[in-house]
Amino acid sequence: MTDFPLLSLMTFLPLIGAFFIMLIRGNDADVVQNAKNVGLFTSLFNLGIAFYMVALFRPDTAEFQFVETIRWLPSLNISYHMGVDGISMVFVVLSALLTPICILASWNSVHTRVREYIVAFLVLETFMIGTFCALDGVLFYIFFEAVLIPMYLIIGIWGGPRRVYAAFKFFLFTLLGSVLMLVGLLVLYREVGTTDIPALMEADIPYELQLWLWLAFFASFAVKMPMWPVHTWLPDAHVEAPTGGSVILAGVLLKMGGYGFLRFSLPMFPDASLYFAPMVFWLSVIAIIYTSLVALAQSDMKKMIAYSSVAHMGYVTLGIFTATTQGIEGGIFQMVSHGIVSAALFLCVGVVYDRLHTREINRYGGLVKNMPKYATVFMVFMLGSVGLPGTSGFVGEMLALVGIYQVDTLVAFLATTGVVLGASYMLLLYRKVVFGEQKNADAAAMKDMNKVEYLTLVPLAAMTIWLGVQPSIVMDRISPSVENLLRQVHNERPVAPAKVEPNIMDPKTGIFVPIMPTDNTPKELISDEPPIAEQAIEEQADELNDEMNNRDADSQVEDNGAAE
Amino acid sequence: MSIETAIVFLPLLAFMIAFLFGKTIGDRGAQLVTCSALIVAAVLACVLFVDVIRDGNTRVTEVAQWVSSGSFVAGWTLRIDQLSTVMIAVITIVSSCVHVYSVGYMSHDKAQARFMAYLSLFTFAMLMLVTADNLLQLFFGWEGVGVASYLLIGFWNYKDTANKAAIKAFIVNRVGDFGLALGLMTCYVLFDTIQFDSIFDQVFGQKDTMFDFLGYQVHGLTLAALLLFMGAVGKSAQLGLHTWLPDAMEGPTPVSALIHAATMVTAGVFLVARFSPLFEFAPFALQVVCVLGGLTAVFAATIGMTQFDIKRVIAYSTMSQLGYMFFALGVSAYGAAMFHLMTHAFFKALLFLGAGSVIHAMSDEQDMRNMGGIYKKIPVTYVLMWIGSLALAGMPFFAGYYSKDMILEAAYADHTNFGMFAFWCGIIAAFLTAFYSWRLLIMTFHGKPRADDKVMSHVHESPAVMVVPLVVLAFGALFAGFFFYPGFVGEIRAEFWGESLRILPENDTVGAAHHVPQWVKLLPIFVGLGGIFMAYVCYLWKPSIPARCVAAFAPIHKLFFNKWFVDEAYDKIFVRPAFVLGSFFFKKGDGVIINAGGVDGLSNASDTVAKVLSRFQTGYVFHYVFVMVMGVLALLSWIVFRLGLN
């Protein structure tokens, strides 16, 4: 079974679907309907394969799995090398999840060149999954760059009035960064003699060179993230893109930057990453505060959410470059969460945009009256974006902040203010759109969500809450890979943030005495405390907390049993 | 399923049924489901109370895993000890009263199922907060009650004022949560864990650890305590982050009773009590808590005595009473603070629901200037309001008497400047409390009717479904103080609290409070009686006095009446600048510098250069020939020149 090229199948299946869509003949209505059906079926089938892959995935190792290697350009030592670890797997699943949702979201809202539209999305899926599966630098670069093409077309053809400007801006911005990455890749090839990613991760690159290479790769990924100040393409692209385009842009494309940091910058240039980390921190903090404030000043729904994306991505870069367990895991989780929540928020905008054809916040109001279901679903995503505990948004944000707090309290302090600002603009948006009086008759007459919209939004809402309550379904799978990554980063220079050594209270000299010491309390102190102290030491010594928890849970179960 | 699991998750289940299937089961069905779930939970809570307090069965149950990242591990756990059991009992009892009351109070509303669902959601979140065994779950409950409060304040979401108040409550609370989040992180970095027991066990070992915060070396435990306290300040509406509480009165009255009087706002008190092991080693933090509590008690009372909205008066009274609880915490009288929390929950919920009953009777009138002379028409409500007010004013043998006196005595017994400061603040506030309570009673029930005839003819006693919960709460307001005094702060307090509160021997102010001079014990009663007397003089016997006072002390009255202009100041300092800065960054930062100067500038520049260069491509042969000839000439002359030089 392991020989089966599962990843290649996932990568190229959409392309096959696209090929068949191009073959469809007949009258226009049939073509449109069939194209939609084939597109949806293909992407759903791909999602099924993705789930199958998750089921087969072994969460106990950091090794690459489902690996495929085919000699491609042997003379140059470049091969077709695919594989996933925990980190890339979650993004593969995210891509496979959002593509059918994008196609569904366009079910009734795209009317021109529908066939080409579906084809564009399928092709996009191929490139996205390819990006996350590629284990060869050149292969990665090809997929990474190729993503631009369908996205460029989606914005440029099916976009709003200023679509051409937005499409060009998007294309040129990202291309400019990517060119530098290509140069970096070539230098890397000359230095190490291969573009194989696992080999590059283990390669020892001189410090001086690391700095230059890091900057070259950073240029590319920072634009993709996007980090401040190279973020201005994002609001324009979002505003002009059709709903599906925005969803995939926010949901997956932005994550390629973060993924790049995790796959290239940190493991290949660990020293440079640590050297440049403070710069990244400050750019991230500026992004969080600056773009949150800018979001507060928006009157366009999509622009507001686009700016909020930049702020949320700030937490990602912040977390990743702390090079701490919580920071990196938080950064990855934040990307997953943002992929769901912001994608869903753009879908929510799409729902009302399809009805009223405006994104002007003030044109809406009081929607809770005529669209109560919509109001509820929107509320879930609004709270997810605010980072309410119990939604997915909280886990990533909190972990990223915990990560940075260990490294730099000032940065953490400033970044945490984003918690307040983030709540401000999202609640304001929600109030103006959903609550309040119904000022406009046309907005008040809008119908509640239809079945298709229901199908796209409800699963995402369920995931937002599910991931917030049980984040371990993601965390357990990424943590071995993150540990491995941390090993790669800290290998040469153990720069783990200075942790205060935990001290355990000596029970004999413990100054804690209950109020008015009575006879039985000291006894309790002596009989109770030593095991606790021992436990604590054990915990710190081998960090096998899970085992501890299980044991606690077991004993608890016994207690209850006894009680009953 | 253990008893605590049932208590905590029944409200959640009720919420889900009422919220998701509210349409199917109808308003009645939703009310039935939520009320019965809460009543069952309350009964179970009483069973649990006996089990834990009498038999000492403290325990921690892990329901499920939650977040686990390295040593940052937090599960969904239920920590059952004396402290959380007291909270659970208070929450479920008051909440079930409010649930039942709401059936009557909201009977004319269109979205009753949703209302009941939100109430249950709130109860669930609050229970999660108090049963947390780690900081992260506490944070979950903390923000969970915040969001439930947001939903309920803005329940009448067509009202703009309600929406504004809801957002304000959420954002101001988030400012507090900002501190709480930083406190959580500080604890994690200091102790390498966020589990309560591991933290508390390590406190002693860390008592001298310094911590690098924003570039300063500060005492680690003090920092952690102060940051956690910042969360408490937000949630419990203490001075500085209190502005949301009065506005929160925009919500339906049962909400004010449950969330903004009895339970949620006391979460801050609970937090500090829960972290008593930490605060005990952070004396400076305790002093801050003490001073802020004392100031809040007086500050809120000064505003409370000038307001006319019946609910706002009670809201300021709540804030003032929370101030009492905090300065009790500040002098390490955690038991006394928890005692007052408990009695206050009963009598303040009673007052709020009583006020709701009045509002209900007066056709949704909330302004006391339009009330008066209705005590004969609603005698039951009148009597119950008296009971609540007597308890609030701390009159002997009512619940508030025991707890409030204990707090004041503990503050006195602290024998520090801070304790003394708090004591006198408390005495002043006690006078003001009695004064505004009777001002409220007299303005609402006595004197000549000031409402129009139509309203007056409608005045009626509330239905039984509203009165019965009031009676239950009145029982608490009457007997909770006397009955629980020995356990909370009396002789058996050590056994009562067990390990859940930890106090350094030298900080045992509750013990010392039993030996204060007699005048300290009597003073609160006398100032309370003085306040009541003043209210009678000013509002019943000589009604002209208030107007004359207002005229004589116009500036001070203006300051009090306008809530010390804190809202206006915050608006000028924080809210407006944020919007101005936002649009500045958007227009100038993104618009001019990055886009026009950077990106579009670059593209325009390349465009311009291209245009200039393209001028050379004119297409006329003679232009090209001319340039060629000139070039050849220039080249030739350069060569000749160079050769000539050689």
Boltz contact constraints between the chains, C-beta under 6 A:
constraints:
  - contact:
      token1: [A, 229]
      token2: [B, 594]
      max_distance: 6.0
  - contact:
      token1: [A, 232]
      token2: [B, 590]
      max_distance: 6.0
  - contact:
      token1: [A, 232]
      token2: [B, 594]
      max_distance: 6.0
  - contact:
      token1: [A, 232]
      token2: [B, 595]
      max_distance: 6.0
  - contact:
      token1: [A, 290]
      token2: [B, 585]
      max_distance: 6.0
  - contact:
      token1: [A, 293]
      token2: [B, 581]
      max_distance: 6.0
  - contact:
      token1: [A, 293]
      token2: [B, 582]
      max_distance: 6.0
  - contact:
      token1: [A, 293]
      token2: [B, 585]
      max_distance: 6.0
  - contact:
      token1: [A, 294]
      token2: [B, 582]
      max_distance: 6.0
  - contact:
      token1: [A, 294]
      token2: [B, 585]
      max_distance: 6.0
  - contact:
      token1: [A, 294]
      token2: [B, 586]
      max_distance: 6.0
  - contact:
      token1: [A, 296]
      token2: [B, 582]
      max_distance: 6.0
  - contact:
      token1: [A, 297]
      token2: [B, 582]
      max_distance: 6.0
  - contact:
      token1: [A, 297]
      token2: [B, 583]
      max_distance: 6.0
  - contact:
      token1: [A, 297]
      token2: [B, 586]
      max_distance: 6.0
  - contact:
      token1: [A, 325]
      token2: [B, 69]
      max_distance: 6.0
  - contact:
      token1: [A, 325]
      token2: [B, 70]
      max_distance: 6.0
  - contact:
      token1: [A, 326]
      token2: [B, 69]
      max_distance: 6.0
  - contact:
      token1: [A, 326]
      token2: [B, 70]
      max_distance: 6.0
  - contact:
      token1: [A, 326]
      token2: [B, 72]
      max_distance: 6.0
  - contact:
      token1: [A, 329]
      token2: [B, 69]
      max_distance: 6.0
  - contact:
      token1: [A, 368]
      token2: [B, 157]
      max_distance: 6.0
  - contact:
      token1: [A, 388]
      token2: [B, 143]
      max_distance: 6.0
  - contact:
      token1: [A, 388]
      token2: [B, 147]
      max_distance: 6.0
  - contact:
      token1: [A, 389]
      token2: [B, 139]
      max_distance: 6.0
  - contact:
      token1: [A, 389]
      token2: [B, 140]
      max_distance: 6.0
  - contact:
      token1: [A, 389]
      token2: [B, 143]
      max_distance: 6.0
  - contact:
      token1: [A, 390]
      token2: [B, 140]
      max_distance: 6.0
  - contact:
      token1: [A, 395]
      token2: [B, 67]
      max_distance: 6.0
  - contact:
      token1: [A, 399]
      token2: [B, 69]
      max_distance: 6.0
  - contact:
      token1: [A, 402]
      token2: [B, 72]
      max_distance: 6.0
  - contact:
      token1: [A, 402]
      token2: [B, 185]
      max_distance: 6.0
  - contact:
      token1: [A, 405]
      token2: [B, 185]
      max_distance: 6.0
  - contact:
      token1: [A, 406]
      token2: [B, 189]
      max_distance: 6.0
  - contact:
      token1: [A, 409]
      token2: [B, 213]
      max_distance: 6.0
  - contact:
      token1: [A, 409]
      token2: [B, 214]
      max_distance: 6.0
  - contact:
      token1: [A, 410]
      token2: [B, 214]
      max_distance: 6.0
  - contact:
      token1: [A, 413]
      token2: [B, 214]
      max_distance: 6.0
  - contact:
      token1: [A, 416]
      token2: [B, 178]
      max_distance: 6.0
  - contact:
      token1: [A, 416]
      token2: [B, 181]
      max_distance: 6.0
  - contact:
      token1: [A, 419]
      token2: [B, 178]
      max_distance: 6.0
  - contact:
      token1: [A, 420]
      token2: [B, 174]
      max_distance: 6.0
  - contact:
      token1: [A, 420]
      token2: [B, 175]
      max_distance: 6.0
  - contact:
      token1: [A, 420]
      token2: [B, 178]
      max_distance: 6.0
  - contact:
      token1: [A, 423]
      token2: [B, 171]
      max_distance: 6.0
  - contact:
      token1: [A, 423]
      token2: [B, 174]
      max_distance: 6.0
  - contact:
      token1: [A, 424]
      token2: [B, 171]
      max_distance: 6.0
  - contact:
      token1: [A, 427]
      token2: [B, 167]
      max_distance: 6.0
  - contact:
      token1: [A, 431]
      token2: [B, 163]
      max_distance: 6.0
  - contact:
      token1: [A, 435]
      token2: [B, 157]
      max_distance: 6.0
  - contact:
      token1: [A, 435]
      token2: [B, 163]
      max_distance: 6.0
  - contact:
      token1: [A, 436]
      token2: [B, 160]
      max_distance: 6.0
  - contact:
      token1: [A, 471]
      token2: [B, 67]
      max_distance: 6.0
  - contact:
      token1: [A, 472]
      token2: [B, 65]
      max_distance: 6.0
  - contact:
      token1: [A, 500]
      token2: [B, 190]
      max_distance: 6.0
  - contact:
      token1: [A, 500]
      token2: [B, 209]
      max_distance: 6.0
  - contact:
      token1: [A, 502]
      token2: [B, 192]
      max_distance: 6.0
  - contact:
      token1: [A, 502]
      token2: [B, 202]
      max_distance: 6.0
  - contact:
      token1: [A, 503]
      token2: [B, 202]
      max_distance: 6.0
  - contact:
      token1: [A, 503]
      token2: [B, 205]
      max_distance: 6.0
  - contact:
      token1: [A, 505]
      token2: [B, 201]
      max_distance: 6.0
  - contact:
      token1: [A, 505]
      token2: [B, 204]
      max_distance: 6.0
  - contact:
      token1: [A, 505]
      token2: [B, 205]
      max_distance: 6.0
  - contact:
      token1: [A, 511]
      token2: [B, 204]
      max_distance: 6.0
  - contact:
      token1: [A, 512]
      token2: [B, 502]
      max_distance: 6.0
  - contact:
      token1: [A, 513]
      token2: [B, 505]
      max_distance: 6.0
  - contact:
      token1: [A, 514]
      token2: [B, 494]
      max_distance: 6.0
  - contact:
      token1: [A, 515]
      token2: [B, 494]
      max_distance: 6.0
  - contact:
      token1: [A, 515]
      token2: [B, 503]
      max_distance: 6.0
  - contact:
      token1: [A, 515]
      token2: [B, 508]
      max_distance: 6.0
  - contact:
      token1: [A, 516]
      token2: [B, 494]
      max_distance: 6.0
  - contact:
      token1: [A, 518]
      token2: [B, 494]
      max_distance: 6.0
  - contact:
      token1: [A, 532]
      token2: [B, 201]
      max_distance: 6.0
  - contact:
      token1: [A, 536]
      token2: [B, 198]
      max_distance: 6.0
  - contact:
      token1: [A, 545]
      token2: [B, 73]
      max_distance: 6.0
  - contact:
      token1: [A, 553]
      token2: [B, 62]
      max_distance: 6.0
  - contact:
      token1: [A, 556]
      token2: [B, 61]
      max_distance: 6.0
  - contact:
      token1: [A, 560]
      token2: [B, 2]
      max_distance: 6.0
